[in-house]
C-alpha cells in the first residue's frame, strides 16, 4: 500500500488517544482505510477487518483490541458494524481529496471537531 495520510496535531490533545495501544490501533486503521470507493461498497475512510487480523498485525490481545475499539467508538473517532465475520470500520471525518495526481491524497481531518 502506497500513499500517506495527514493527521491534525490536535490528535495529541485527545484523551482517548493518549493510551499508546489506542493510538497505535487508530493509526493502523487510518493507514489501512480505503481512500476511494471500492466495488464492494466501501467509501473513503472505511475498511473491513477482523479482530484476529488486528491481533496479528498489532500484537495485542483480543480483549484489549475490543476494549480499545470501544473506546474509539465512544469518543466518536470511529463507528463499527458487523458485516459477516468482519467488522466494517468507518473512521469518522476521513476526507478524500485525490490520489497520485499532484493533489492532496487521503487526508484525515481533525476527528475532534476543533
Backbone as a printed PyTorch tensor [residue, N CA C, xyz], in Angstrom:
tensor([[[  0.8470,  -1.1730,   0.0000],
         [  0.0000,   0.0000,   0.0000],
         [  0.8860,   1.2270,   0.0000]],

        [[  0.5820,   2.1620,  -0.8860],
         [  1.3720,   3.3790,  -1.0080],
         [  0.5270,   4.5700,  -0.6130]],

        [[  1.1900,   5.6920,  -0.4280],
         [  0.4810,   6.9180,  -0.1220],
         [  0.7340,   7.3720,   1.2930]],

        [[ -0.0390,   8.3310,   1.6810],
         [  0.1330,   8.9040,   3.0020],
         [ -1.2060,   9.4150,   3.5140]],

        [[ -1.2380,   9.7200,   4.7920],
         [ -2.3760,  10.3990,   5.3910],
         [ -1.8300,  11.6030,   6.1470]],

        [[ -2.6540,  12.5880,   6.3300],
         [ -2.2930,  13.7330,   7.1510],
         [ -3.1340,  13.6540,   8.4150]],

        [[ -2.5080,  13.9810,   9.5150],
         [ -3.2190,  13.9210,  10.7960],
         [ -3.0290,  15.2510,  11.5110]],

        [[ -4.1250,  15.8430,  11.9210],
         [ -4.0860,  17.1030,  12.6410],
         [ -3.3720,  16.9230,  13.9820]],

        [[ -2.5540,  17.8820,  14.3710],
         [ -1.8050,  17.7810,  15.6280],
         [ -2.7010,  17.7540,  16.8630]],

        [[ -3.9160,  18.2140,  16.7270],
         [ -4.8170,  18.2010,  17.8880],
         [ -5.1310,  16.7770,  18.3430]],

        [[ -4.7590,  15.7950,  17.5340],
         [ -4.9350,  14.4040,  17.9280],
         [ -4.2200,  14.1330,  19.2600]],

        [[ -3.1380,  14.8560,  19.4930],
         [ -2.3700,  14.6740,  20.7270],
         [ -3.1230,  15.1670,  21.9630]],

        [[ -4.1300,  15.9890,  21.7510],
         [ -4.9050,  16.5350,  22.8590],
         [ -6.0880,  15.6500,  23.2390]],

        [[ -6.3440,  14.6300,  22.4440],
         [ -7.4970,  13.7810,  22.6980],
         [ -7.2000,  12.7820,  23.8060]],

        [[ -8.0220,  12.7900,  24.8350],
         [ -7.8300,  11.9260,  25.9980],
         [ -7.8240,  10.4440,  25.6260]],

        [[ -8.7020,  10.0320,  24.7390],
         [ -8.7860,   8.6270,  24.3420],
         [ -7.5010,   8.1550,  23.6890]],

        [[ -6.9050,   9.0020,  22.8650],
         [ -5.7130,   8.6140,  22.1150],
         [ -4.4200,   8.7760,  22.8970]],

        [[ -4.5100,   9.1610,  24.1500],
         [ -3.3120,   9.2250,  24.9920],
         [ -2.8470,   7.8310,  25.4000]],

        [[ -3.7280,   6.8590,  25.2770],
         [ -3.3640,   5.4670,  25.5290],
         [ -2.5910,   4.9800,  24.3060]],

        [[ -1.3690,   4.4840,  24.5080],
         [ -0.4970,   4.0980,  23.3980],
         [ -1.1130,   3.0100,  22.5230]],

        [[ -1.7750,   2.0370,  23.1240],
         [ -2.3910,   0.9720,  22.3410],
         [ -3.5380,   1.5160,  21.4930]],

        [[ -4.2970,   2.4400,  22.0400],
         [ -5.3980,   3.0390,  21.2930],
         [ -4.8640,   3.8680,  20.1340]],

        [[ -3.8160,   4.6420,  20.3740],
         [ -3.2190,   5.4530,  19.3160],
         [ -2.6830,   4.5610,  18.1980]],

        [[ -1.9940,   3.4910,  18.5660],
         [ -1.4380,   2.5900,  17.5540],
         [ -2.5510,   1.9310,  16.7510]],

        [[ -3.6050,   1.5070,  17.4200],
         [ -4.7510,   0.9010,  16.7410],
         [ -5.3870,   1.9150,  15.7830]],

        [[ -5.5960,   3.1300,  16.2440],
         [ -6.1700,   4.1740,  15.3960],
         [ -5.3020,   4.4230,  14.1600]],

        [[ -4.0040,   4.5530,  14.3510],
         [ -3.1080,   4.7950,  13.2210],
         [ -3.1180,   3.6270,  12.2460]],

        [[ -3.1470,   2.4090,  12.7630],
         [ -3.2340,   1.2340,  11.9000],
         [ -4.5020,   1.2850,  11.0520]],

        [[ -5.6280,   1.6160,  11.6860],
         [ -6.8980,   1.6970,  10.9630],
         [ -6.8620,   2.8080,   9.9190]],

        [[ -6.3550,   3.9780,  10.3060],
         [ -6.3090,   5.1200,   9.3820],
         [ -5.4080,   4.8260,   8.1840]],

        [[ -4.2810,   4.1830,   8.4340],
         [ -3.3460,   3.8790,   7.3450],
         [ -3.8580,   2.7850,   6.4170]],

        [[ -4.7580,   1.9580,   6.8980],
         [ -5.2870,   0.8680,   6.0920],
         [ -6.6810,   1.1430,   5.5310]],

        [[ -7.2460,   2.2750,   5.8730],
         [ -8.5740,   2.6220,   5.3760],
         [ -8.5200,   2.9200,   3.8760]],

        [[ -9.6200,   2.6730,   3.2000],
         [ -9.7170,   2.9680,   1.7720],
         [ -9.6670,   4.4640,   1.5490]],

        [[ -9.0530,   4.8600,   0.4370],
         [ -9.0080,   6.2730,   0.0810],
         [ -9.9530,   6.5760,  -1.0710]],

        [[-10.5300,   5.5510,  -1.6430],
         [-11.5010,   5.7360,  -2.7220],
         [-12.6150,   4.7150,  -2.5840]],

        [[-13.6940,   4.9050,  -3.3160],
         [-14.7940,   3.9460,  -3.2530],
         [-14.3540,   2.6390,  -3.9060]],

        [[-14.8620,   1.5270,  -3.3640],
         [-14.4850,   0.2130,  -3.8740],
         [-15.7060,  -0.4990,  -4.4340]],

        [[-15.4490,  -1.5700,  -5.1750],
         [-16.5320,  -2.3510,  -5.7820],
         [-17.4510,  -2.9650,  -4.7260]],

        [[-16.9060,  -3.2340,  -3.5500],
         [-17.7380,  -3.8300,  -2.5040],
         [-18.4430,  -2.7790,  -1.6400]],

        [[-18.4400,  -1.5410,  -2.1060],
         [-19.2220,  -0.5010,  -1.4440],
         [-18.5220,   0.2690,  -0.3440]],

        [[-17.2400,   0.0070,  -0.1120],
         [-16.5260,   0.7770,   0.9080],
         [-16.2510,   2.1830,   0.3970]],

        [[-16.3770,   3.1340,   1.2860],
         [-16.1470,   4.5360,   0.9640],
         [-14.8160,   4.9780,   1.5750]],

        [[-14.3340,   6.1560,   1.2180],
         [-13.1060,   6.6460,   1.8390],
         [-13.2250,   6.6420,   3.3600]],

        [[-12.1850,   6.1310,   4.0050],
         [-12.1750,   6.0780,   5.4610],
         [-12.7700,   4.8110,   6.0360]],

        [[-13.1420,   3.8590,   5.1940],
         [-13.7260,   2.6080,   5.6720],
         [-12.8130,   1.4290,   5.3550]],

        [[-12.9200,   0.3890,   6.1660],
         [-12.2150,  -0.8500,   5.9110],
         [-12.9250,  -2.0000,   6.5940]],

        [[-12.6960,  -3.1850,   6.0530],
         [-13.1460,  -4.4200,   6.6870],
         [-11.9500,  -5.0230,   7.3910]],

        [[-12.1470,  -5.4810,   8.6080],
         [-11.0660,  -6.0930,   9.3760],
         [-11.6780,  -7.0160,  10.4280]],

        [[-10.9340,  -8.0370,  10.7950],
         [-11.3870,  -8.9150,  11.8710],
         [-10.5290,  -8.6580,  13.1080]],

        [[-11.0420,  -9.0600,  14.2360],
         [-10.2710,  -8.9360,  15.4780],
         [ -8.9810,  -9.7530,  15.3520]],

        [[ -9.0760, -10.9310,  14.7220],
         [ -7.8840, -11.7620,  14.5280],
         [ -6.8390, -11.0610,  13.6700]],

        [[ -7.2800, -10.3540,  12.6060],
         [ -6.3460,  -9.5800,  11.7770],
         [ -5.6400,  -8.5240,  12.6180]],

        [[ -6.4100,  -7.8180,  13.4300],
         [ -5.8280,  -6.7740,  14.2700],
         [ -4.8500,  -7.3660,  15.2710]],

        [[ -5.2100,  -8.4830,  15.8690],
         [ -4.3240,  -9.1590,  16.8300],
         [ -3.0070,  -9.5280,  16.1490]],

        [[ -3.1030, -10.0570,  14.9500],
         [ -1.9120, -10.4710,  14.2020],
         [ -1.0050,  -9.2830,  13.8780]],

        [[ -1.5820,  -8.1850,  13.4170],
         [ -0.7890,  -7.0480,  12.9680],
         [ -0.3540,  -6.1140,  14.0890]],

        [[ -1.1450,  -6.0250,  15.1420],
         [ -0.8490,  -5.0670,  16.2060],
         [ -0.1580,  -5.7340,  17.3870]],

        [[ -0.4670,  -7.0210,  17.6060],
         [  0.2200,  -7.7570,  18.6640],
         [ -0.3180,  -7.5340,  20.0610]],

        [[ -1.5960,  -7.1950,  20.1650],
         [ -2.2250,  -7.1050,  21.4860],
         [ -3.3860,  -8.0940,  21.5370]],

        [[ -3.8370,  -8.4110,  22.7260],
         [ -4.8510,  -9.4440,  22.9140],
         [ -6.2100,  -9.0300,  22.3510]],

        [[ -7.0250, -10.0370,  22.0530],
         [ -8.3810,  -9.7770,  21.5400],
         [ -9.2060,  -8.9260,  22.4970]],

        [[ -9.2050,  -9.2540,  23.8220],
         [ -9.9910,  -8.4070,  24.7390],
         [ -9.5160,  -6.9490,  24.7480]],

        [[ -8.2020,  -6.7330,  24.6430],
         [ -7.6730,  -5.3690,  24.6240],
         [ -8.0750,  -4.6570,  23.3410]],

        [[ -8.0120,  -5.3610,  22.2110],
         [ -8.4370,  -4.7680,  20.9410],
         [ -9.8990,  -4.3650,  21.0120]],

        [[-10.7340,  -5.2580,  21.5150],
         [-12.1640,  -4.9620,  21.6470],
         [-12.3880,  -3.7510,  22.5430]],

        [[-11.6610,  -3.6910,  23.6480],
         [-11.7760,  -2.5680,  24.5780],
         [-11.3340,  -1.2650,  23.9190]],

        [[-10.2380,  -1.2850,  23.1850],
         [ -9.7190,  -0.0880,  22.5250],
         [-10.6370,   0.3630,  21.3850]],

        [[-11.2130,  -0.5920,  20.6450],
         [-12.1920,  -0.2190,  19.6120],
         [-13.4090,   0.4450,  20.2430]],

        [[-13.8400,  -0.0830,  21.3780],
         [-14.9780,   0.5030,  22.0750],
         [-14.6450,   1.9270,  22.5280]],

        [[-13.4330,   2.1400,  23.0180],
         [-13.0250,   3.4850,  23.4420],
         [-13.0200,   4.4480,  22.2550]],

        [[-12.5150,   3.9950,  21.1060],
         [-12.5180,   4.8420,  19.9030],
         [-13.9400,   5.1650,  19.4640]],

        [[-14.8300,   4.1910,  19.5800],
         [-16.2190,   4.4170,  19.1890],
         [-16.9200,   5.3630,  20.1590]],

        [[-16.6860,   5.1890,  21.4410],
         [-17.3040,   6.0750,  22.4340],
         [-16.8260,   7.5160,  22.2720]],

        [[-15.5890,   7.6760,  21.8270],
         [-15.0570,   9.0240,  21.5920],
         [-15.4730,   9.5630,  20.2210]],

        [[-16.2650,   8.8150,  19.4910],
         [-16.7900,   9.1760,  18.1690],
         [-15.6780,   9.3730,  17.1400]],

        [[-14.5770,   8.6300,  17.3080],
         [-13.4860,   8.6660,  16.3530],
         [-13.7530,   7.6570,  15.2460]],

        [[-14.3810,   6.5390,  15.5930],
         [-14.7590,   5.5260,  14.6050],
         [-16.1990,   5.1050,  14.8470]],

        [[-16.7730,   4.4710,  13.8510],
         [-18.0060,   3.7160,  14.0280],
         [-17.7140,   2.3280,  13.4890]],

        [[-18.3910,   1.3430,  14.0250],
         [-18.1670,  -0.0250,  13.5680],
         [-19.4870,  -0.7570,  13.4780]],

        [[-19.5410,  -1.6610,  12.5230],
         [-20.7140,  -2.5130,  12.3850],
         [-20.2450,  -3.8700,  11.9130]],

        [[-20.9330,  -4.8860,  12.3400],
         [-20.5850,  -6.2510,  11.9610],
         [-21.0740,  -6.5160,  10.5510]],

        [[-20.1990,  -7.0610,   9.7280],
         [-20.5310,  -7.3960,   8.3420],
         [-20.0060,  -8.8040,   8.0850]],

        [[-20.8540,  -9.7960,   8.3150],
         [-20.4140, -11.1810,   8.2280],
         [-19.4810, -11.4760,   9.3870]],

        [[-18.3040, -11.9940,   9.0750],
         [-17.3190, -12.2990,  10.1160],
         [-16.3310, -11.1610,  10.3340]],

        [[-16.4920, -10.0950,   9.5890],
         [-15.5670,  -8.9560,   9.6780],
         [-16.2890,  -7.7460,  10.2610]],

        [[-15.5020,  -6.8280,  10.7770],
         [-16.0230,  -5.5400,  11.2090],
         [-15.8570,  -4.5560,  10.0690]],

        [[-16.8790,  -3.7800,   9.8360],
         [-16.7660,  -2.6590,   8.9120],
         [-16.5240,  -1.4390,   9.7870]],

        [[-15.3490,  -0.8780,   9.6720],
         [-14.9730,   0.2660,  10.4960],
         [-14.9380,   1.5070,   9.6200]],

        [[-15.5480,   2.5630,  10.1200],
         [-15.5220,   3.8600,   9.4510],
         [-14.7670,   4.8210,  10.3510]],

        [[-13.7390,   5.4330,   9.7980],
         [-13.0330,   6.4740,  10.5390],
         [-13.7880,   7.7590,  10.2630]],

        [[-14.3620,   8.3100,  11.3040],
         [-15.1940,   9.4980,  11.1490],
         [-14.3560,  10.6850,  10.6860]],

        [[-14.9210,  11.4620,   9.7860],
         [-14.3190,  12.6800,   9.2370],
         [-13.0720,  12.4030,   8.4030]],

        [[-12.9900,  11.2310,   7.7950],
         [-11.9130,  10.9020,   6.8640],
         [-12.3290,  11.4830,   5.5150]],

        [[-11.4840,  12.2870,   4.9130],
         [-11.8720,  13.0070,   3.7020],
         [-10.9160,  12.6520,   2.5580]],

        [[-11.4830,  12.3320,   1.4130],
         [-10.6700,  12.0130,   0.2370],
         [-10.5540,  13.2630,  -0.6410]],

        [[ -9.3210,  13.5730,  -1.0430],
         [ -9.0920,  14.7120,  -1.9260],
         [ -8.5250,  14.3180,  -3.2750]],

        [[ -8.0850,  13.1170,  -3.4660],
         [ -7.4930,  12.7020,  -4.7320],
         [ -6.3800,  11.7110,  -4.4820]],

        [[ -5.7110,  11.2940,  -5.5310],
         [ -4.6150,  10.3400,  -5.3800],
         [ -3.6360,  10.4750,  -6.5360]],

        [[ -2.3480,  10.5040,  -6.2090],
         [ -1.2560,  10.4820,  -7.1840],
         [ -1.4670,  11.4000,  -8.3800]],

        [[ -2.0960,  12.5350,  -8.1760],
         [ -2.3090,  13.4650,  -9.2750],
         [ -1.6660,  14.8110,  -8.9690]],

        [[ -0.8580,  14.8390,  -7.9180],
         [ -0.2780,  16.1080,  -7.5070],
         [ -1.1930,  16.8550,  -6.5620]],

        [[ -2.4040,  16.3450,  -6.3980],
         [ -3.3500,  16.9420,  -5.4630],
         [ -3.1540,  16.2990,  -4.0960]],

        [[ -3.8550,  16.7960,  -3.1130],
         [ -3.7930,  16.1930,  -1.7930],
         [ -4.2620,  14.7530,  -1.8730]],

        [[ -3.6240,  13.8890,  -1.1030],
         [ -4.0240,  12.4870,  -1.0510],
         [ -5.0480,  12.3250,   0.0630]],

        [[ -5.3230,  11.0630,   0.4330],
         [ -6.2840,  10.8180,   1.5040],
         [ -5.8580,  11.6170,   2.7280]],

        [[ -6.7540,  12.3030,   3.3140],
         [ -6.4120,  13.1740,   4.4210],
         [ -7.3310,  12.9040,   5.5890]],

        [[ -6.7400,  12.8330,   6.7660],
         [ -7.5370,  12.6720,   7.9620],
         [ -7.6400,  14.0300,   8.6040]],

        [[ -8.8330,  14.5570,   8.6430],
         [ -9.0560,  15.8630,   9.2570],
         [ -9.3790,  15.6910,  10.7240]],

        [[ -9.0890,  16.6720,  11.4770],
         [ -9.3000,  16.7100,  12.9180],
         [-10.5490,  15.9270,  13.3240]],

        [[-10.3710,  14.8050,  14.0340],
         [-11.5060,  13.9660,  14.3790],
         [-12.3100,  14.4750,  15.5690]],

        [[-11.9040,  15.5980,  16.1170],
         [-12.4940,  16.0300,  17.3650],
         [-13.3160,  17.2950,  17.2440]],

        [[-13.5810,  17.7130,  16.0120],
         [-14.4650,  18.8380,  15.8050],
         [-13.8760,  20.1970,  16.0970]],

        [[-12.5700,  20.3030,  16.2460],
         [-11.9260,  21.5970,  16.5100],
         [-11.5990,  22.2900,  15.2220]]])
